[in-house]
């Protein structure tokens, strides 16, 4: 084949290069309503959630001060994932994000798996979020008479309305949610540093290194508890990939995305690692509990008035932010899939305000089913959905790294061009990240209570994905034929 023929084939494969139609049909019709401050705060908000505000207490008790190392290690690999996704975004911004990239580099089967596993992650996370919102609201006596399912539905309705109005309203809501979370963390860290510097009494204890050395050291319970909490640590970082989805609805992704991605690493180090180190220096790790925010534990020990009320409001905000992000991202991902035929047709429908409301409503429908799950098994619902969600996020991150591996391979073959913003150390970085993520799933088997049951779900989910693919493959093939250059829509 001649060089001209190869060049022609490459242009046909990447019609965005000549500015005719979007490379992903699902990218058509979106507004560019997200500003730089929205995307930056979406990046921050994705890195700070209930996993830190609430979940860190139980993990610190189980793993000890070594939890800070777990957050750091997982944070480094999470940064690699977002860096790889950022490079793909600059190569070709898409609201379909990693599903669109999986379609280009792994084929329709890869896009199908990526999309539905991501939907599994956010739909189950949404169930956990509305459950958490209802529980946190019940904390205040004025709401205790309202049934939990009513509060859950009210929260879902409010966030749904915000998502359906416009992308700018979503961005504005996320901006202020992130402001609240960051301000709370900065305020606590300043208080913690003051307590350390002045050796102020904290619940009858003198803060300092002795809180670690005199209570079993960094690993008071050994290495295994640190390994077992890694699944929850990774889930804490879920939503970092939102930067890639949001880039499809911003006017200047080449300028905004690199700044947002590069800032994630120091935010992880400061907010997660820094907070856990402070918590470990202020009180023995055994004092913390999974039933109470570790920040509330510290503040209550020094007699800060209304500490519980303030932190409950912040955790409530974090859960609302997570639900908001889940509806936003799944709406865009499902639309990309619908345009290729691997998701129901109605999930590809756009509103007059350029919002893919079909996919958003589908995620909402699953969340409503979650209210029933809470009614049937209230004591286990939260645990069940969080573990299913962790499988979804791990598989999504693995697919992002595989896509990047193929992208780099094609770039070296001269088929595509890598942007200046790059993931360093390829292919070692991608392979190491994939190995780490898969190792987390394997090591979950050692957790007999929760982890093993979660791993046993893997073959069940695999069977469901295979069955679903056989149900949509004909429509996917037909859509691919229609969207070929020169075809009816070409």
Secondary structure, 3 states (H helix, E strand, C coil): CCHHHHHHHHHHHCHHHHCCCCCCHHHCCCCCCECHHHHHHHHHHHHCCHHHHCHHHHHHHHHHHHHHHHHHHHHHHHHHHHHHHHHHHHHCCCCCHHHHHHHHHHCHHHHHHHHHHHHHHHHHHHHHHHHHHHHHHCCCHHHCCCCHHHHHHHHHHHHHHHHHHCHHHHHHHHHHHHHHHHHHHHHHHHHHHHHHHHCCEECCEECCCHHHHCCCCCCCCCCHHHHHCHHHHHHHCCCCCHHHHHHHHECCHHHHHHHHHHHHHHHHHHHHHHHHHHHHHHCCHHHCCCCCCHHHHHHHHCCCCCHHHHHHHHHHHHHHHHHHHHHHHHHHHHHHHHHHCCCCHHHHCCCCCCCCHHHHHHHHHHHHHHHHHHHHCCCCHHHHHHHHHHHHHHHHHHHHHHHHHHHHHHHHCCCCCCCCCCCCCCCHHHHHHHHHHHHHHHHHHHCCCCHHHHHHHHHHHHHHHHHHHHHHHHHHHHHHHHCCCCCCCC
